[in-house]
Amino acid sequence: MISWLSPDPHLELIHVSSSSESDSLLLTVQSTLSSVSCPKCNKITSKIHSRYARIIQDLPVSGQPVELHLLSRKWFCDKADCSVRIFTERYEGISANGRRTFRAEELLRKIAFSTSCLAAEKVAHAAHIPVSHDTLLAIVRRTELNPEVSPFPRFG
């Protein structure tokens, strides 16, 4: 048994295995919801269009990297005036098109901002979150920064 906290309260762990090639824990998870709301019009639907799998990087467990094998669904929106016909399932802790959980991304962001991306890559690997320095640089670049405004006016 492993101690793993789901990034979304509606995801259930259905299988645990390990990868011999990457020394990762492979956690197969799926949603427990039988209906969802359209992201555009918020109409509730229970009509499944199709299923697909995503691989999502998560925080390590017991010193092992974690990959979530997320069994996800696409849904039909049958509201006549909605511009969305088919949409993907949404999760609280995972972006709609992301490759890692928000919590893993936030940790990587903190590591990347604390040092150079080359050094951050080594720190992330030591923390059992395999990532390249190019990915860390991309995380830095897409981070929105809110500049702090000094209460003192500039003189000069």
MOQUI-V310637 format. One line per field, one symbol per residue. phi: phi as a letter, one per 20 degrees, with the letter a starting at -180 (. if undefined). Layout:
BEGIN
phi->???
END
This chain:
BEGIN
phi->.ddcdffcfdddedacbcefedldeddecbfefdbcdffedmffcceeeacbdcdcecffclmcfcdeeeedcdceddfgeefeecbefdcfdcffcfdbfgfffffffffffebfffffgfffffemcfbefffffffffefeddfeeffdfedr
END
